[in-house]
Amino acid sequence: MQNYIVLLRGINVGGHRKLPMQTLRNLLSNNAYQNVRTYIQSGNVFLESEEKDSTKICTHIKHLILEQFNYDVPVITLTEEDIEKCISTNPYLAIEEDYKKLHVIFLNQIPDITLVKNIANFKWKNDSFTIKGHFVFIHYPDNSRNSKLSAAFFEKKLQVSASARNWKTVLRLKVINV
């Protein structure tokens, strides 16, 4: 069995795409996943699977949600090692103590280097970002609310699926998954 962290984008945000976590846990438990748990209402799922290919898990869960709820949502699957790597490589931890100003956008795959280079110099007010593998680390020194640096922005520019989490949630994903 392999432990996974599954991130869903756009679930239970602003009253849209309502998906009760108990219903989601039941759906996944009834479809080959074990020890299914959730954290808060915004689509953070912990589960175990015999499947070793995380891409297949993404595709399967995306299909289950589309079939059951008619929601087409990005699904990102991470391992414990992915979360540990994310936490240990955040370049903004050295300059920012306020975790409310730090976010990570998780990408479903490592983006094409040409697409990364195309946005490397993009600026939005005081915000900054660093792309490392399938993580986009973001520093919002003022406020993330009106920033152009969103999951949708990076999905469009990098041609990948994405889901964002604030730094506090990222740290909780590691602790809860243990």
C-alpha positions as CSV (number, residue, x, y, z in Angstrom):
1,M,0.0,0.0,0.0
2,Q,1.2,3.5,-0.8
3,N,0.1,6.6,1.0
4,Y,-1.1,9.5,-1.1
5,I,-2.3,13.1,-0.6
6,V,-4.9,14.1,-3.1
7,L,-5.7,17.8,-3.7
8,L,-8.9,18.9,-5.4
9,R,-9.2,22.4,-6.8
10,G,-12.3,24.5,-6.4
11,I,-14.3,22.2,-4.1
12,N,-16.6,24.0,-1.5
13,V,-15.1,27.4,-2.3
14,G,-17.5,30.4,-2.2
15,G,-20.5,28.2,-2.1
16,H,-19.7,26.6,-5.4
17,R,-19.1,22.9,-6.3
18,K,-20.4,21.7,-3.0
19,L,-19.1,18.3,-2.1
20,P,-19.5,17.1,1.5
21,M,-16.3,15.5,2.7
22,Q,-18.2,12.5,4.2
23,T,-19.7,11.8,0.7
24,L,-16.3,12.2,-0.9
25,R,-14.7,9.8,1.7
26,N,-17.5,7.2,1.0
27,L,-17.1,7.6,-2.8
28,L,-13.4,6.9,-2.6
29,S,-13.7,4.2,0.0
30,N,-16.2,2.4,-2.2
31,N,-13.8,2.6,-5.2
32,A,-10.6,0.8,-4.2
33,Y,-9.1,3.3,-1.8
34,Q,-8.3,2.5,1.8
35,N,-8.0,4.6,5.0
36,V,-9.6,7.6,3.3
37,R,-9.4,10.8,5.4
38,T,-10.0,14.5,4.7
39,Y,-8.7,17.7,6.1
40,I,-11.0,20.8,6.1
41,Q,-13.7,21.2,3.5
42,S,-11.6,22.3,0.5
43,G,-10.5,19.0,-1.0
44,N,-7.5,17.7,0.9
45,V,-7.7,13.9,1.0
46,F,-5.4,11.3,2.5
47,L,-5.7,7.7,1.3
48,E,-3.9,4.5,0.6
49,S,-3.9,2.6,-2.6
50,E,-2.3,-0.4,-4.2
51,E,-1.9,1.6,-7.4
52,K,1.7,2.8,-7.7
53,D,1.0,5.2,-10.6
54,S,-0.2,8.5,-9.3
55,T,-1.4,9.6,-12.7
56,K,-3.8,6.7,-12.8
57,I,-5.1,7.7,-9.3
58,C,-5.7,11.3,-10.5
59,T,-7.5,10.1,-13.6
60,H,-9.6,7.7,-11.6
61,I,-10.6,10.2,-8.9
62,K,-11.3,12.9,-11.5
63,H,-13.6,10.5,-13.3
64,L,-15.4,9.4,-10.1
65,I,-16.1,13.1,-9.2
66,L,-17.3,13.9,-12.7
67,E,-19.5,10.9,-12.8
68,Q,-21.0,11.3,-9.3
69,F,-21.2,15.1,-9.1
70,N,-20.7,16.4,-12.6
71,Y,-17.8,18.5,-11.4
72,D,-14.7,18.7,-13.6
73,V,-12.0,19.5,-11.1
74,P,-8.3,19.4,-11.3
75,V,-6.9,16.5,-9.2
76,I,-3.3,16.5,-8.0
77,T,-1.8,13.4,-6.3
78,L,1.2,13.7,-4.1
79,T,3.3,11.3,-2.0
80,E,4.7,11.9,1.4
81,E,8.1,12.5,-0.2
82,D,6.5,15.2,-2.4
83,I,5.2,17.1,0.6
84,E,8.6,16.7,2.4
85,K,10.4,18.0,-0.6
86,C,8.0,20.9,-1.0
87,I,8.5,21.9,2.7
88,S,12.3,21.6,2.5
89,T,12.7,23.6,-0.7
90,N,10.5,26.6,-0.3
91,P,12.9,29.5,-1.1
92,Y,10.7,32.1,0.7
93,L,11.0,30.7,4.1
94,A,14.4,32.4,4.4
95,I,12.8,35.9,3.9
96,E,9.3,35.6,5.2
97,E,8.2,34.6,8.7
98,D,4.4,35.3,8.2
99,Y,3.1,32.0,6.8
100,K,-0.1,33.8,5.6
101,K,2.0,35.3,2.9
102,L,3.3,32.0,1.5
103,H,1.5,29.7,-0.8
104,V,2.3,26.7,-3.0
105,I,0.7,25.8,-6.3
106,F,1.0,22.1,-6.9
107,L,1.2,21.1,-10.5
108,N,0.2,17.7,-11.8
109,Q,3.4,17.4,-13.8
110,I,6.7,19.2,-14.3
111,P,6.0,21.9,-16.9
112,D,7.8,22.3,-20.2
113,I,11.0,24.3,-19.6
114,T,10.2,26.6,-22.5
115,L,6.8,27.5,-20.9
116,V,8.6,28.1,-17.6
117,K,11.1,30.4,-19.2
118,N,8.2,32.3,-20.9
119,I,6.8,33.4,-17.6
120,A,10.0,33.6,-15.6
121,N,10.1,37.4,-15.6
122,F,6.3,38.0,-15.1
123,K,5.7,40.6,-12.4
124,W,2.6,41.4,-10.5
125,K,2.9,44.2,-7.9
126,N,5.1,43.0,-5.1
127,D,4.3,39.3,-5.6
128,S,7.0,36.8,-6.6
129,F,7.1,33.2,-7.5
130,T,9.7,30.4,-8.0
131,I,9.0,27.2,-9.9
132,K,10.8,24.1,-8.7
133,G,9.8,20.9,-10.4
134,H,6.0,20.5,-9.9
135,F,5.8,23.2,-7.2
136,V,5.2,26.9,-7.7
137,F,6.2,28.7,-4.5
138,I,4.6,32.1,-4.1
139,H,5.3,35.0,-1.8
140,Y,2.4,37.5,-1.5
141,P,4.0,40.3,0.7
142,D,0.8,42.3,0.5
143,N,-2.2,40.0,0.0
144,S,-3.0,37.0,-2.2
145,R,-6.6,38.0,-2.7
146,N,-6.2,40.2,-5.8
147,S,-3.0,38.7,-7.2
148,K,-2.7,37.5,-10.8
149,L,-0.5,34.6,-9.5
150,S,-3.2,32.0,-9.1
151,A,-3.6,28.4,-9.9
152,A,-5.6,29.3,-13.0
153,F,-2.8,31.6,-14.2
154,F,-0.2,28.9,-13.9
155,E,-2.5,26.3,-15.5
156,K,-3.0,28.5,-18.5
157,K,0.7,29.6,-18.9
158,L,2.2,26.2,-18.1
159,Q,-0.5,24.0,-19.7
160,V,-0.8,21.8,-16.6
161,S,-3.4,21.2,-13.9
162,A,-2.9,22.9,-10.6
163,S,-4.2,23.4,-7.1
164,A,-3.0,26.0,-4.6
165,R,-2.7,25.7,-0.8
166,N,-1.5,28.2,1.8
167,W,1.6,27.4,3.7
168,K,-0.3,26.6,6.9
169,T,-2.3,23.9,5.0
170,V,0.9,22.5,3.4
171,L,2.4,22.0,6.8
172,R,-0.8,20.4,8.1
173,L,-0.8,18.0,5.1
174,K,2.5,16.6,6.3
175,V,1.5,16.3,9.9
176,I,-1.9,14.7,9.2
177,N,-0.6,12.3,6.7
178,V,1.9,10.7,9.2
